[in-house]
């Protein structure tokens, strides 16, 4: 747990211990990165408003070498802050103050997601390759940077490859239950993925829209597509 509010840390630490978690505490961003590097935690609870190295910098530092689940706990409750931290690599976002039952549920969900994530073979197409385990992408033989949110969106589509995944399911799985009505999120991020991976983003071959239904990922030839669009 990386948080500069020591009374909050102590109180939450007692609760976490009662739940059966071993907790390592850090009070600054620099200390948090060092502790995470040393102990390789199963989950990181991260505050944004840290002295010195702020929460976003900590997030970027940890994400440079680890895919550990990161749950941001912060007094900043604006939707733009949530979108920013999720795009920067956080797995979930919970505003302070919060109910401890909700925190417990979100922690369990993140830990289950990590424990149940199977090893998956790289996705190889004529135009790009996705190494899902290493979070490494290439397009036309060149490395492509994908954000954490883009990887989560790809994961959700690839788990049902060839099938349509509706927007509500994508929003809930990728951004969380509080974003189930934010349909523009999916459209914008699918568009970003198309620009990074598709040879012709305006006429996508792989990341397809099924109008009024949702999105799907396919490796089938263009001639096999039915009802697909690029919007």
N, C-alpha and C positions, 0 to 999 in steps of 0.2 A: 504494500500500500504506500503510494507516494503522495503525501499531503503535508502542507506546512502548518495546518491547524492541529497542534498537538492535543488539545482536549478532545477534538473530534476523533483523532486517530486513536487515542487511548480508549474512548468509549466504544468505537466500532471494533477495535482490536479485541476487546472483551467479548463482544457479541460473536465475532468470527471464531474465537477460541471455543466458545460454547457450542458453536455449530460443528466443531471438529476440524477447523482449518489451522494449520501452522502459518503464522503471519510474520513476514519480514517487513519492518517499517523503514521508511526513508522520508526525510523532511525537506529535501531540496531535489531539484531535477537532476543535478549532477550525481548526488548520492543515489537516487533511484536508478539511474542507468547503470551505475557501478554495481549496485546490489542485484539488479536483474541479470547482469552479466555473470556475476559470481554464483548465484543460486539457481538460475534457470527455473523460474517459477512456473506453475501451471496456469496462473491467472494474474493479471496486473490490474489493480485499482488505482486510477490516476486522476489527480486533480489538475485542472488547467492553470489556475492562478498561483503558480509557484514563483518564489523569488529567484532571480538569476535566470537560469535555464527554464523557460516556461514549459507548460504541459505539451504544447504542440511540438516543441523541439525534442522533448523527451520521447514523444510518440515516434517521431521520425528516426531518432537514434536507435530505439529498440527495434523498430521495423526494418532497419538496415541489416539486421542479422537474425531476427526471430519472428515467427508467426504466432507467438504466444497470444492467447485471447487478452484483449485490453478493454476494460470497462471504465469509461470516463465518468467520474463523479464531480460535479461542479455546480456552483451557484449560478452560472450563466445558463439561463434556461431558454434563450432565443432559438428559433428554428434554424437560423443561419449558423449559429455556433454548432448545433448538432450536425448539420450537413458538413460543416468544415472539418470537424473531428472525425466523422465517419469516412469522409473522403481521404483524410490524411492517414487512415489506417486503423482507427479504433473499431472494435467489434460491436460496441453498444455505448449508449449515452444515457445517464440518469441524473436529473437535476436535483440539487439539494434545496430544501430538505426532502427526504424520501422516506417511504415506509420500509422498514427492515425486511418485511415479508417480500416486497417487490425486489429488493436487492438480492435476497436469497434465491428467488426464482430466476432472476437474470443470471446470476453466477452459475446456478445449476445448468441452465440452458447452454451457456458458453462452454462449460466443462464437458457436457454431454456431446456437444457438437464436435469438440476436439477429439474426444475419446472414440467417437463413432466414425470419424473421417477415414475412409479406406484409402489405401494406396491406389492411385489411378495412373494408368499409362498416359504418356504424352499424347496430345491431340495433334495429329499431323495432317495438314491439308496441302493442296498445291500452292497455296499462297502464304501460309503462316504455320507456325508450330507453337503449341502451348505446353510448357512443362508445368503441370499443376502442382507437383510436389515442391519444386524449387521456386515456383512463382517467377518463371522466366519465359518471356515471349520473344519470338522473332517473326518478322514479316519481310518477305523478299530477301531473306538471308541477313537482315539487320536487326539488332536488338530493339525492342519496343518497350517503353515504360508504361505499365498499366498500374493504375492506382489500386489501393486495397478494395475500394468499393467496386471497381471494374472487375477485379478477380472474383469477388463474392457474387456479382451478377453472372459472370461466366459459370461459376460453380453451380448456381441454381439452374441455369439453362442446360448445362452439360449433364447434370444428374437425370434430366428427362430428355436427353438428346433425341431429336426427331419429333417430339411431342410439343404441343402448344402449352406454355405456362402462362396463366392469366396474370394480369398486371397486379391484382390484389395480392396474389401469392408472392410475386417477386418483391413487391414493396415490403411486405411483412417479413420475408426471409432476409432480405438484403439490408433494409433500413430499420426495421422494427415495427411493432404494432402501432406506434403513434403516427406512422407515415402511410397508412393504408389508403388514404385518399389523395396522396400527392402523385398523381399519375404522370405529371411532367418529369418527375425524377427518372422514371424508367426510360421515357422517350429521349431525354437528354443524354443519359449514360449509354444507352444503346447506340445513339448517334456518335458518341465519342469513340466507342469500340469499333464501329464501322470505319470511321476515319483512320483509325490506327491499324486495323487488320484487313479490311476488305480491299481488293484491288480497285474496285469502283464503288465508293460508298453510296452513290446515288442509285446504284442497281446491285444491291447486296446479294451475295451467293450463299452466305453462311448464317448471318444473323437476320432472321426474317420476321416480318410483321404479319400476323394474321388479323386482319382488320376486325375490330369489335370483339376479339377473343384474347389476344396476347402476343407473345413472342416465342420463337423457337430457334434452336440451333440445329443445323443440319450440315452434313458433309456430302449430301447427295448432289448430283449434277443439276444445273439450272432447269433442265427439261423435266425434272421430277417435281418441281415446285408447283403448288396449287394454292391460289388465294393469297399469295405473299406480296408484300409491298415494302416500301422503304421508309415510310413515315413513322 
